[in-house]
Amino acid sequence: MSLNNKIEEALNQQIQSEFYSSYVYLSMSGYSDSQNLPGFAAWMRAQSEEERGHAMRLFDYVQNRGGRVRLGRIAQPRLDFESPRVMFEEALRQEQSVTRTIHELYRLAQEEKDYPTEVELQWFVQEQVEEEKTILDILAQLAMIGDQPAALVMLDHRLGGRTDEA
């Protein structure tokens, strides 16, 4: 069963969205590095790689279903932030945007009775729950830190120790 045109187009848009997310996190990594926050920079770089992995998972899925991947331009992400808190607020907005598009894609797969795509997207639905929770946890910690530079350095150190498959 190959992809129909609607699903293929929507999956291509999602691939674009995932690559853009990767680009956003890479920009945040650069900002963090410029602020002497190497742990934040490392966390954001790992997140960028994870998002690239999501794009490639969808890329391979489209190819495996006989579809055609069509890559487009990636918009320039924001370069500077007022603070690490503002940067993570932006990261949360980006993840919430991805969640909305995944949900719309899942709904479309249901409407089109494309069961293999529904199954593939279930992984992404669960992944987005985890992504948003992780960022919300970091935002809560940043709120507790407030204007305490020593606490920010401790969080930076902890985030630099990120160990996952990214």
WOURDA-V782776 format. One record per pair of residues at least 12 apart in sequence whose ideal C-beta (glycine too) atoms are under 7 Angstrom apart, sorted by the first residue. I is the first residue (numbers start at 1). J is the second residue. D is the distance in Angstrom with one decimal. If there is no record, write none. Layout:
i | j | d
I | J | D
I | J | D
This chain:
i | j | d
1 | 116 | 6.7
2 | 65 | 5.8
2 | 66 | 3.8
2 | 67 | 6.9
3 | 62 | 6.8
3 | 65 | 4.7
3 | 66 | 6.6
3 | 67 | 4.2
4 | 112 | 6.0
6 | 108 | 6.4
6 | 112 | 6.1
7 | 108 | 6.6
7 | 109 | 6.4
7 | 112 | 5.8
7 | 114 | 5.3
7 | 117 | 5.7
8 | 62 | 6.6
8 | 67 | 4.4
8 | 68 | 6.9
10 | 105 | 5.1
10 | 108 | 5.5
11 | 58 | 5.8
11 | 62 | 5.2
11 | 67 | 6.9
12 | 69 | 6.3
12 | 70 | 5.1
14 | 58 | 5.7
14 | 101 | 6.0
14 | 105 | 5.6
15 | 55 | 5.2
15 | 58 | 4.8
15 | 59 | 5.7
15 | 69 | 6.5
16 | 72 | 5.5
17 | 98 | 5.9
17 | 101 | 5.5
18 | 51 | 5.6
18 | 54 | 4.4
18 | 55 | 3.6
18 | 58 | 6.5
19 | 52 | 6.9
19 | 55 | 4.7
19 | 74 | 5.8
20 | 74 | 5.5
20 | 75 | 6.4
21 | 51 | 4.1
21 | 94 | 5.8
21 | 98 | 5.9
22 | 48 | 4.8
22 | 51 | 3.8
22 | 52 | 4.3
22 | 55 | 6.6
23 | 74 | 5.3
23 | 77 | 5.4
24 | 77 | 4.3
24 | 94 | 5.3
25 | 44 | 4.9
25 | 47 | 4.3
25 | 48 | 3.8
25 | 51 | 6.0
26 | 45 | 6.8
26 | 48 | 4.2
27 | 77 | 4.2
27 | 78 | 6.5
27 | 79 | 5.9
28 | 44 | 4.3
28 | 87 | 5.5
28 | 91 | 6.6
29 | 41 | 4.7
29 | 44 | 3.7
29 | 45 | 4.3
29 | 48 | 6.3
31 | 79 | 6.7
31 | 80 | 6.1
31 | 81 | 5.8
31 | 87 | 6.5
32 | 44 | 5.7
37 | 84 | 6.6
37 | 156 | 4.8
38 | 156 | 7.0
38 | 160 | 5.9
39 | 156 | 3.8
39 | 157 | 5.3
39 | 158 | 6.8
39 | 159 | 4.3
39 | 160 | 2.8
40 | 84 | 6.0
40 | 156 | 5.6
40 | 159 | 5.6
42 | 160 | 4.7
42 | 162 | 6.6
43 | 159 | 4.0
43 | 160 | 6.8
43 | 162 | 5.1
46 | 162 | 5.2
46 | 164 | 6.9
46 | 166 | 4.1
47 | 166 | 6.6
49 | 166 | 4.7
50 | 166 | 3.9
61 | 120 | 5.4
65 | 116 | 6.9
78 | 90 | 6.4
84 | 142 | 6.1
84 | 152 | 6.9
85 | 139 | 6.9
85 | 142 | 4.4
88 | 135 | 5.9
88 | 138 | 5.5
88 | 139 | 5.2
88 | 142 | 6.3
89 | 139 | 6.8
91 | 135 | 5.3
92 | 132 | 6.8
92 | 135 | 4.7
92 | 136 | 6.8
92 | 139 | 6.6
95 | 128 | 6.7
95 | 131 | 4.8
95 | 132 | 5.1
95 | 135 | 6.0
96 | 132 | 6.7
98 | 128 | 6.4
99 | 128 | 4.3
99 | 132 | 6.6
102 | 121 | 6.4
102 | 124 | 4.9
102 | 125 | 6.1
102 | 128 | 5.8
105 | 121 | 6.1
106 | 118 | 6.5
106 | 121 | 4.7
106 | 125 | 6.4
109 | 121 | 6.1
141 | 155 | 5.8
